[in-house]
Amino acid sequence: MALTRFRIGPCGINLPHVHPRGTETIYVVNAMLTVGFVAESSRLVLNDIETDQSTFFPQGLLHYQQNMNCEPASFISILDSADPGLSVIAAALTALPDEALKAVLDEDVSFVTQLRLGLPAGPARARSECLARCSMAMDTPLDP
């Protein structure tokens, strides 16, 4: 098993990722999180979980956690493998050759170049409406 405690800052998101060798369960220590995963047939499963609640993400499915509140959120992640693996989708996209990204996105090479420059490597800011509601600037540090 693997166990980690996470903090997501206000209006932050733990980027969409996959654990190819582990099912993940999370337990919310404080605050509320919006969580989701993409099941078979591209069906999105969304849930809001609050303090002292938990949920799980099946092995190998794309998932994320998002804090849409103005205070930091903490949760514990428990994976059923000591080596669950981790593939962050944004980082995986940058590993693809330009031709593959151009085809997937139906865009030209200049768009793909700009996309590579703008993809975050780790936790990122959430939607702009959350930042506005919390009176936070776009350049507010993510570290809670």
Short mmCIF file of the C-alpha atoms (twelve columns), coordinates in Angstrom:
data_MODEL
# 
_entry.id   MODEL 
# 
loop_
_atom_site.group_PDB 
_atom_site.id 
_atom_site.type_symbol 
_atom_site.label_atom_id 
_atom_site.label_alt_id 
_atom_site.label_comp_id 
_atom_site.label_asym_id 
_atom_site.label_seq_id 
_atom_site.Cartn_x 
_atom_site.Cartn_y 
_atom_site.Cartn_z 
_atom_site.pdbx_PDB_model_num 
ATOM 1   C CA . MET A 1   0.000   0.000  0.000   1 
ATOM 2   C CA . ALA A 2   0.957   3.648  -0.388  1 
ATOM 3   C CA . LEU A 3   -0.370  6.490  1.755   1 
ATOM 4   C CA . THR A 4   0.090   10.252 1.265   1 
ATOM 5   C CA . ARG A 5   -1.413  13.369 2.797   1 
ATOM 6   C CA . PHE A 6   -2.195  16.114 0.254   1 
ATOM 7   C CA . ARG A 7   -3.045  19.795 0.519   1 
ATOM 8   C CA . ILE A 8   -4.696  21.630 -2.344  1 
ATOM 9   C CA . GLY A 9   -4.720  25.417 -2.108  1 
ATOM 10  C CA . PRO A 10  -7.801  27.551 -2.630  1 
ATOM 11  C CA . CYS A 11  -9.136  27.196 -6.187  1 
ATOM 12  C CA . GLY A 12  -6.512  24.529 -6.911  1 
ATOM 13  C CA . ILE A 13  -6.711  21.245 -8.782  1 
ATOM 14  C CA . ASN A 14  -4.674  18.071 -8.582  1 
ATOM 15  C CA . LEU A 15  -4.249  17.621 -12.322 1 
ATOM 16  C CA . PRO A 16  -5.964  14.723 -14.124 1 
ATOM 17  C CA . HIS A 17  -3.811  11.629 -13.745 1 
ATOM 18  C CA . VAL A 18  -3.826  7.834  -13.836 1 
ATOM 19  C CA . HIS A 19  -2.429  5.162  -11.507 1 
ATOM 20  C CA . PRO A 20  -1.887  2.201  -13.867 1 
ATOM 21  C CA . ARG A 21  -1.183  -0.295 -11.059 1 
ATOM 22  C CA . GLY A 22  -3.381  0.860  -8.188  1 
ATOM 23  C CA . THR A 23  -6.882  1.732  -7.048  1 
ATOM 24  C CA . GLU A 24  -6.937  4.947  -5.006  1 
ATOM 25  C CA . THR A 25  -9.166  5.789  -2.063  1 
ATOM 26  C CA . ILE A 26  -9.166  9.311  -0.661  1 
ATOM 27  C CA . TYR A 27  -10.372 10.506 2.721   1 
ATOM 28  C CA . VAL A 28  -11.085 14.232 3.177   1 
ATOM 29  C CA . VAL A 29  -9.493  15.586 6.352   1 
ATOM 30  C CA . ASN A 30  -10.955 19.074 6.029   1 
ATOM 31  C CA . ALA A 31  -12.929 21.127 3.492   1 
ATOM 32  C CA . MET A 32  -14.831 19.941 0.441   1 
ATOM 33  C CA . LEU A 33  -13.439 18.565 -2.815  1 
ATOM 34  C CA . THR A 34  -14.978 18.043 -6.198  1 
ATOM 35  C CA . VAL A 35  -13.621 14.780 -7.555  1 
ATOM 36  C CA . GLY A 36  -14.150 12.910 -10.760 1 
ATOM 37  C CA . PHE A 37  -13.033 10.037 -12.920 1 
ATOM 38  C CA . VAL A 38  -13.685 8.948  -16.465 1 
ATOM 39  C CA . ALA A 39  -15.166 5.449  -16.685 1 
ATOM 40  C CA . GLU A 40  -15.568 3.224  -19.706 1 
ATOM 41  C CA . SER A 41  -17.250 4.761  -22.742 1 
ATOM 42  C CA . SER A 42  -15.932 8.181  -21.601 1 
ATOM 43  C CA . ARG A 43  -18.620 8.436  -18.900 1 
ATOM 44  C CA . LEU A 44  -17.688 11.139 -16.362 1 
ATOM 45  C CA . VAL A 45  -18.413 10.331 -12.708 1 
ATOM 46  C CA . LEU A 46  -18.404 13.471 -10.498 1 
ATOM 47  C CA . ASN A 47  -18.848 13.766 -6.753  1 
ATOM 48  C CA . ASP A 48  -18.499 16.410 -4.035  1 
ATOM 49  C CA . ILE A 49  -17.022 14.965 -0.860  1 
ATOM 50  C CA . GLU A 50  -16.713 16.761 2.470   1 
ATOM 51  C CA . THR A 51  -14.775 16.416 5.714   1 
ATOM 52  C CA . ASP A 52  -14.780 12.811 7.008   1 
ATOM 53  C CA . GLN A 53  -16.064 11.402 3.701   1 
ATOM 54  C CA . SER A 54  -14.195 9.239  1.230   1 
ATOM 55  C CA . THR A 55  -14.369 8.012  -2.341  1 
ATOM 56  C CA . PHE A 56  -12.300 5.842  -4.656  1 
ATOM 57  C CA . PHE A 57  -10.858 5.890  -8.157  1 
ATOM 58  C CA . PRO A 58  -10.617 2.511  -9.922  1 
ATOM 59  C CA . GLN A 59  -7.204  1.346  -11.101 1 
ATOM 60  C CA . GLY A 60  -6.123  2.792  -14.431 1 
ATOM 61  C CA . LEU A 61  -8.927  5.354  -14.775 1 
ATOM 62  C CA . LEU A 62  -8.287  9.054  -15.388 1 
ATOM 63  C CA . HIS A 63  -9.201  11.085 -12.273 1 
ATOM 64  C CA . TYR A 64  -8.646  14.384 -10.437 1 
ATOM 65  C CA . GLN A 65  -9.397  16.283 -7.225  1 
ATOM 66  C CA . GLN A 66  -10.374 19.964 -7.178  1 
ATOM 67  C CA . ASN A 67  -10.747 22.506 -4.381  1 
ATOM 68  C CA . MET A 68  -13.328 25.091 -5.478  1 
ATOM 69  C CA . ASN A 69  -13.312 26.793 -2.072  1 
ATOM 70  C CA . CYS A 70  -11.403 29.776 -0.683  1 
ATOM 71  C CA . GLU A 71  -9.531  27.813 2.013   1 
ATOM 72  C CA . PRO A 72  -6.929  25.039 1.611   1 
ATOM 73  C CA . ALA A 73  -8.217  21.463 1.527   1 
ATOM 74  C CA . SER A 74  -6.469  18.395 2.966   1 
ATOM 75  C CA . PHE A 75  -7.018  14.756 2.116   1 
ATOM 76  C CA . ILE A 76  -5.311  11.412 2.559   1 
ATOM 77  C CA . SER A 77  -4.699  9.221  -0.471  1 
ATOM 78  C CA . ILE A 78  -4.454  5.460  0.033   1 
ATOM 79  C CA . LEU A 79  -3.423  3.258  -2.880  1 
ATOM 80  C CA . ASP A 80  -3.674  -0.525 -2.814  1 
ATOM 81  C CA . SER A 81  -0.168  -0.951 -4.232  1 
ATOM 82  C CA . ALA A 82  3.265   0.067  -2.980  1 
ATOM 83  C CA . ASP A 83  4.049   0.937  -6.617  1 
ATOM 84  C CA . PRO A 84  0.794   2.266  -8.133  1 
ATOM 85  C CA . GLY A 85  2.528   4.344  -10.803 1 
ATOM 86  C CA . LEU A 86  1.546   7.864  -11.797 1 
ATOM 87  C CA . SER A 87  0.970   9.395  -15.187 1 
ATOM 88  C CA . VAL A 88  -0.117  13.058 -15.199 1 
ATOM 89  C CA . ILE A 89  -2.017  13.630 -18.432 1 
ATOM 90  C CA . ALA A 90  -0.620  17.132 -19.112 1 
ATOM 91  C CA . ALA A 91  2.950   15.831 -18.804 1 
ATOM 92  C CA . ALA A 92  2.160   12.761 -20.912 1 
ATOM 93  C CA . LEU A 93  0.784   14.984 -23.686 1 
ATOM 94  C CA . THR A 94  4.040   16.933 -23.884 1 
ATOM 95  C CA . ALA A 95  5.895   13.657 -24.481 1 
ATOM 96  C CA . LEU A 96  3.963   13.030 -27.716 1 
ATOM 97  C CA . PRO A 97  5.442   14.195 -31.029 1 
ATOM 98  C CA . ASP A 98  3.971   17.311 -32.670 1 
ATOM 99  C CA . GLU A 99  2.272   15.249 -35.389 1 
ATOM 100 C CA . ALA A 100 0.292   13.249 -32.823 1 
ATOM 101 C CA . LEU A 101 -0.845  16.365 -30.938 1 
ATOM 102 C CA . LYS A 102 -1.729  18.170 -34.167 1 
ATOM 103 C CA . ALA A 103 -3.918  15.221 -35.179 1 
ATOM 104 C CA . VAL A 104 -5.616  14.804 -31.787 1 
ATOM 105 C CA . LEU A 105 -6.320  18.526 -31.367 1 
ATOM 106 C CA . ASP A 106 -6.896  19.272 -35.063 1 
ATOM 107 C CA . GLU A 107 -4.556  22.264 -34.745 1 
ATOM 108 C CA . ASP A 108 -1.368  23.527 -36.372 1 
ATOM 109 C CA . VAL A 109 2.193   23.365 -35.025 1 
ATOM 110 C CA . SER A 110 2.113   26.916 -33.599 1 
ATOM 111 C CA . PHE A 111 -0.874  25.981 -31.416 1 
ATOM 112 C CA . VAL A 112 0.872   22.797 -30.275 1 
ATOM 113 C CA . THR A 113 4.009   24.799 -29.404 1 
ATOM 114 C CA . GLN A 114 1.967   27.268 -27.318 1 
ATOM 115 C CA . LEU A 115 0.150   24.388 -25.644 1 
ATOM 116 C CA . ARG A 116 3.450   22.783 -24.603 1 
ATOM 117 C CA . LEU A 117 4.567   26.070 -23.023 1 
ATOM 118 C CA . GLY A 118 1.358   26.509 -21.049 1 
ATOM 119 C CA . LEU A 119 0.686   23.056 -19.585 1 
ATOM 120 C CA . PRO A 120 1.337   22.878 -15.821 1 
ATOM 121 C CA . ALA A 121 3.539   20.139 -14.385 1 
ATOM 122 C CA . GLY A 122 1.787   19.854 -11.020 1 
ATOM 123 C CA . PRO A 123 -1.138  21.274 -9.073  1 
ATOM 124 C CA . ALA A 124 -2.752  24.110 -11.003 1 
ATOM 125 C CA . ARG A 125 -5.265  26.897 -10.561 1 
ATOM 126 C CA . ALA A 126 -8.911  26.062 -11.045 1 
ATOM 127 C CA . ARG A 127 -11.504 27.958 -12.996 1 
ATOM 128 C CA . SER A 128 -11.321 31.746 -13.075 1 
ATOM 129 C CA . GLU A 129 -14.758 32.131 -11.449 1 
ATOM 130 C CA . CYS A 130 -13.407 30.497 -8.265  1 
ATOM 131 C CA . LEU A 131 -10.448 32.888 -8.175  1 
ATOM 132 C CA . ALA A 132 -12.817 35.861 -8.627  1 
ATOM 133 C CA . ARG A 133 -15.218 34.613 -5.919  1 
ATOM 134 C CA . CYS A 134 -12.281 34.198 -3.517  1 
ATOM 135 C CA . SER A 135 -10.807 37.615 -4.479  1 
ATOM 136 C CA . MET A 136 -7.609  35.952 -5.655  1 
ATOM 137 C CA . ALA A 137 -5.385  37.128 -8.491  1 
ATOM 138 C CA . MET A 138 -4.353  34.702 -11.236 1 
ATOM 139 C CA . ASP A 139 -0.755  34.883 -9.978  1 
ATOM 140 C CA . THR A 140 -1.587  33.975 -6.352  1 
ATOM 141 C CA . PRO A 141 0.903   31.283 -5.214  1 
ATOM 142 C CA . LEU A 142 -0.561  27.785 -5.237  1 
ATOM 143 C CA . ASP A 143 1.195   26.689 -2.048  1 
ATOM 144 C CA . PRO A 144 -1.404  27.023 0.753   1 
# 
